[in-house]
Amino acid sequence: MGALGFFAALLVSVMGMGRWKETGSPYWLAGSVTLFVLTLIGGLTSRRGGR
């Protein structure tokens, strides 16, 4: 995962959090949190791999 992909996923998760505050739907919250966690895991594993 490159730096651009990391920041794009981070931006999408933050936008999803904003949508959750607007709608109050738990699906937006769950999707945003899941995407954020996957982004962090992807960033950490790619750093360890030396790529």
Secondary structure, DSSP 8 states (H G I E B T S, - for coil): --HHHHHHHHHHHHHHHHHHHHH--HHHHHHHHHHHHHHHHHHHHHHHTT-
